[in-house]
Every structure is written in structure tokens, then in C-alpha cells.
């Protein structure tokens, strides 16, 4: 231990004790201190020095817990005063000392001086002078001037009746220590969050201390509110295993607070754990620990922090940005976003539900934004199974969903808002979620208008709840604490979802397409003149769904007096192709009236029960606006209307501008009618080269575009070069479902991947995004994906497809034969691919061999490995016929699944095909 504290050898004779220096970490008693060295790359070494030739009283000691034969021992008279005298004089200060004697048990005795040399104050002499220590006269040597001086000083203290030498014996100096508190919660509440003077007696780890509360001498354990530091985990055998940076965090707190005079605000006491904030003249240790990367914010105790939770979040954010200590491998949720994509101003076009809106960017693009960290109202428990036969309408059937939507609609629709992206929630597929509907990638953000956080306003009214996260999940709102506080207020005041009153019921009749109900309702709407309505949905430029608040019903409404281009739709004869400018007309109507409050004049209804009339928004007639913007033409039925002249004038103006529908001064919707009809009846074959990388057991396959193959090779080469230059730290990555990462495959190389499921650190399910294969790995074979190689630099290269025109056998053996055949023929080979039609999970395609141009799927049919899936689309009939001919050929030859003849005539389907 001699090398533990830096020794400074003075120019003394060889026989003199060596002079050493250090900093006083702790005062054990009036005659013993712990001295530490300077930290170099971690907590410094330390040693205990007992003052030679003197003795101070022993401090109180608590009985050993669990040992009935031990009991509490009180302070000896003047022991605490001696400790305090010494603590205030030397704690945290530099001292020099000499070791004069060392016992066989390792106890070291010596002299301690304040300062860098022996010219400083002699601590032992100061204690004796104040009557706080006695001199050990039994070991006095007559030729030792230092010992003689101590005796003289003691005699003077006795004469002056100081300290120990006062009359009365010093019983009044003995503390009445209180080691336990019968009701900690009441004790904390009784202090009313007022600062209490205290001395920090022990530091267990970076955020848990033992404090002596003054002046009543309560010894309490206090956990710092709002944070958690790395700790020392106790193993079954009693040993402690330190978490990374736990020792450094403990030293950081010790070096600043141990045995310092502080003030503590005791803030709460959940589950007998006292939470508090320690105030020191030099700063707030909670904020410092966060800023230096020794701690992370914790939500459960953040709510009781009285000094401003935003300060703690800001300190943690600073540590994350600088990647210090526990955040050394931190990757921000929005690290891959440009600044213009992180913060922007946009116009709200639609409220999707209580936590999502659609905004229009300055570029004209529409983007769906989800409000960060909140959950809209939803059905719970038995309510989910109630009225199963009733058509479920979430907006009206989920309690408070309508109120939440209306709050957002009235506040936001058509207005500009400030959007700050907090995180991007990765897309999930149906395969990942085990049958749960898949979700696309979600942009989650904080949306403000006029300085008001919309999510916070929703939560404070009890119209949404706050999502709880795992402590290590940073994908959350940048104003998460305000959301929690708002929810606490809503619960306390019984607002909305937290109310004990009966939930509001919205009985809204939907008479869209109900001809009889519409006939009964028509006279009321005609007599009402202009009625108030809210546009709930826009089907096309002239067809809308309206909510009538006074009548509490939904109707389908057609604009009168105009002929608007028709969009594409499914007809019995096939898909009807959209007319020119139908999409533009729909967008125009959406941007003008969707979810706005409007007035309608109902004139009549059609055979299908749809109402026909005029719609006005802020004095604008929507029919006239569409005609004026060359997105509709006047219909002859407008002649009976008072708006006829206005419509004709608008149409003439649009015709003269020669734009959109009137580009040549005539209605251009018929210009390419013949071409469209031809196109509808022809199959488009645009084969492109792909490289097949993976084939699944369900006969889906993953393929890469050959055109982008060089980009992937270049990216992988750069990524592996960076890994070689800066080797990864094994086990430093914490896997979370949905995160992108890099994974070490069986060949020893690293590849880009996405985490699909985390069973345990040893079982992490990953999907290789550039190749389509899946694997279960240990977290030690995973690492963070650098932003330079993220999916924004190069999108995932593996795309999932399935074969068009075929059915996959449900029988396991038959399916295995088909999959084995495909694996032999096309895996890890280049083919030609053409998308034929879309599917629920992935596109359905035809695949050709690159050399022979033979159809792979048709080959499977001809070999009798699969059956034909007959499609009804007219433009695909030629392909379907070719496949059916191949199937007949396989049946005639009794190949594979047809070896027992046409099993479809039997009662049972041996191979499990859908009939």
C-alpha cells in the first residue's frame, strides 16, 4: 500500500519518516482519517492514518443486524465534537503525513499536517489544544519534543477547562441517534419538502447515500430522485459485481459529497424508499451525475423531483450528444435525419385519430405524423367482446375517441404547426408480430401550435394516456416528463378517461346507402335550408361523407351541378381506369374541406340513397371552386339552380386558361380513352434482372435488384473496413426489437440486420435486411449500425416476393418437394422478374431463368408440384390459360401431387389446396 498514495520524499535525514501527501476522503473519528491519492483513470487508492500519541472518543455504533447478542453503543463524551472539529478542518483538503509506526495488523500511526509540508497546522496538536483528545502518556519518550509539546498543550487545555476537561463529564455531548423511522412516509410528508441540514455519512453508489439529518440526528438512506447510476450487483455468494462505470460514479459522488455539509429535500417515500435531492453550494449532484454520463433519467422517480425535471433531461441529453461514459455507444433515435427533417413547419390536413395527423410539407408532400409517447382511447377488458355482431366503428364506439378526435380537429385542422421529430418507429410485418396487423414505419413527433404541446393538452384533458417504456428505451417524447405530469393532473381531477362518471355515448346513425332511411330524412334536410356539417371523408372530387351534428347522422353527399372526373374503381367487368385529373380533383377537395365545418344545401337524392346538393365553406361554393380550377365541368342539371350563371362564368374562365381538363380548349378526358381501353386489356411485361438470395418454407423468396448490387458491395466493403480499423467491443450493444444493427453471420463477416424479437441476451432473432434470411444469435454477435451505413444511406436490398398464378400445397411433404425444387433451381442465381399483381403480404411475380427465359412458376406447375391459382383479371387471362394447360399436362402424366389422379373430385383434399 506504500505506493497507493503518491509519496514525496523530503530533504530530511535518512532516519526521518517519509513525508507523503494526499487528500482527506473521510474522517473516521477524532483520531483517524482516510487519505486518498489523485485519480488517474479511475478511483484512486486510499489508506487509513491514525494520529500518533493521542486518543479521541469512540463514535456510536449500531448493533449488528441479525445478531441478538450485540446492541447499540452510544457516543463517548465529546467523540462526535472531535470528529466534527476534524471533519470541518480537513475533509476534502490536501494534507501531508508521516507514518511513524505500523502494527502487525497493518494499522498505521503517524502525524498529519494541513498543507503540503510540515509547516502546516499539526492536526493532533489542534485537537489536544481544544480539549477534544487526550495524550497517550504511557508511550512518552523524554527525548521526543513533539510528544512533550502534546503534553504541554493538554495541560493548558485542562487548566482552561476545554472540551473533555470541562466540569460535568460531557453527557450533554452524547447524540441520541435514530437509526430507524417507524413511518418513513409520514416523516417525509411532515417536512413538507423543505431543505433539511445534513451530513453525508456514507456513499453506497453514485445515487444512494446515508445521511445524518440535523439537528435531530436521524440516520436515513436517501436515493436521488429522477436518476439511476450503475450499481454493484450482489451475487448469491455475497460477492459484488460492479456494472460498467459503477466505481467511477461512486467516486464522483464521494469526492464531492462524502462528509460534506449539505441540504436535502426529502421528496417522496414510495415502498419505504426515501427519495430526495441533495443541494450543495457548488451545485446539484443529480444534474452533475447526468451531465458527466454517470447516470440516466428514470421515469418512476422523475415525477417527484422538485428542481425541474427539464434540467435533468437537458443534462442527460448533453451526455448523450457527447457520448460520455455510459452513453459511449449511444445512437440518437433521429441520428439519421437531416436537420430540416427533424424540425419543420407544416399544415395539418387531416386528423387520422387521437394520436396521428396528416400534414402537408412545404414541398407539397403529405406526411403522417404520430404524436410521441401517447396512446389514444381504446377498449379494455370485457368491452372488447361486447356486441360482437354489431358493426364496430372506433370513432363512435370507443369511449372518448370522438372527443379526442374533435379536440384535435378544432385545434389543428387547416392550421400550421411546428413539428419536432422525436424518433422513427421501425416498420413491423405480420410475420414479426405473430398475426397482428403489420404497421408501416412511423414518424413520431412533438407537435406544437402557439407554444402549446398538443399531446400534453390531450393528456391533460384525459383524452389520451401516456405510454410507459422500458428504462433503456430512448424512443420517447422529448417532453415526456410534461406528459406524465399532465396525466397525473388529469387523474387527480378525474378528467375524461379517468372520470368515474358514465362514459359519453354517441349514437350516430349511418344512412349512407340506406335508401328507405334517406327518403324519410330528405324532407327534413330540404326544409332546413343550409345545415351545418363536418366532412368526414372524401371519396372523390365530388363525393363526400358528412357528419350532421344536429341530426347525429352520417350521409353520403354528392356535389350538384358539376361533372367531376371519375377515379379508378372495381367493377364487375374489371378495374375501371381513372379519368384524367380525377386524382387532382380529389386532392383539391380534400385540402379545401376535409374535416372542416361546412354548410350544405340538400336538393334531392339519387337511387342509391345519396344526397345531392351544394356545399359551402367560408363562403366558397365547392362546385364553383372545382369548375374554376378546371377540375370539373358544368352539368346540365345546374340549369335549374341559382348558381348556374356563376358556374358557367367559372367554366368559361377555366376554358380560356387552357389548363387541366381544358388543356386544348376541349374536355381532355376523352383524348386517350382508346389507349386506356387497350392498356386495360394488355398485360405489361417489364422483366428486370434480380439475384435470388433466400427462399422460405412458404415458397416466398427474397431477391436483390442487380442494378443496385454494386452499391451494396461498396457499402459492405466500407463497413467492414471501418470495423477492421476500429474493432467492436463485444457485449456493448443492447438489442431492442425493431432496431437496425449489424450481425456477425456464420462466415465471420458482419451484415446489416433488423432485430425482430429479443427472448434473452443469448437469443436474439434477427432478419438480414439485404439478403432476407433470419437467424437467432447471442447479443455478443450484434453491434450498433453506424449512421454512415444506415437504411437511409442505402435502403434494405432484399425484397420479398411470391410466385403469381400458383397455390402452395398445405401438405408439409408436398410443400417441401416444391420448395426443394425451387431452391435447387434458383437460389443464389440471377433471374428475370416481372410483377404481375399485388398481394396482402408481398407482390406476386413471374420469374424467368436468365439464360433460357423459361418461366420458373410454370415449370413448377408442369412438374405437378403446385396447382394453378386462377385469376379473374382480363389482362391476365392469357397467362392463366398457359398455366392451366401446364397443369393439365402434369395431371395427364400423373406427376407428383397428381399421381393419384385429380384429387379435387374427392371429399378430402390430400394436399390441403384451397378450392
Secondary structure, 3 states (H helix, E strand, C coil): CCCCCCECCCCCCCCCCCEEEEEEEEEEECCEEEEECCCCCCCCCEEEEEECCEECCCCCECCCCCCCCCCCECCCCCHHHHHHHHHHHHCCCEEEEEEEEECCCCCEEEEEEECCCCCCCEHHHHHHHCCCCEECHHHCCCCCHHHHHHHHHHHHHHHHCCHHHCCCCCHHHCCCCECCCCCHHHHHHHCCCCCEEEEEEEEEECCEEEEEECCCCEEEEEEECCEEECCEEECCCCCEEECCCHHHHHHHHHHHHCCCEEEEEEEEEECCEEEEEEEECCEEHHHHHHHCCCEEECHHHHCCCCCCHHHHHHHHHHHHHHCCHHHCCCCCCCCCCCHHHHEEEEEEEEEEECCEEEEECCCCCEEEEEECCEEECCCCHHHHHCCCCCCCCHHHHCCCHHHHHHHHHHHHCCCEEEEEEEEEECCECCCCCCCCCCECCEEEEEEEECCEEHHHHHHHCCCEEECCCCCCCCCCCCCHHHHHHHHHHHHHHCCHHHCCCCCCCCCCEECCCCHHHHHHHHHHHHHHCEEEEEEEEECCCCEEEEEECCCCEEEEEEECCEEECCCCEEECCEEECCCCCHHHHHHHHHHHHCCCEEEEEEEEECCCCCEEEEEEECCEEHHHHHHHCCCEEECHHHHHCCCHHHHHHHHHHHHHHCCHHHCCCCCHHHCCHHHHHHHHHCCCCCCEEEEEEEECCCCEEEEEEHHHHHHHHHHHHHHHHHHHHCCCCCCCCCCCCCCEEEEECCCCCEEEEEEEEEEECCEEEEECCCCCCEEEECHHHEEECCHHHCCCCCCCCCEEEEECCEECCCCHHHHHHHHHHHHHHHCCCEEEEEEEECCCCCEEEEEEECCCCCEHHHHHHHCCCCEECCCCCHHHHHHHHHHHHHHHHHHHCCCHHHCCCCHHHCCCCCCCCCC
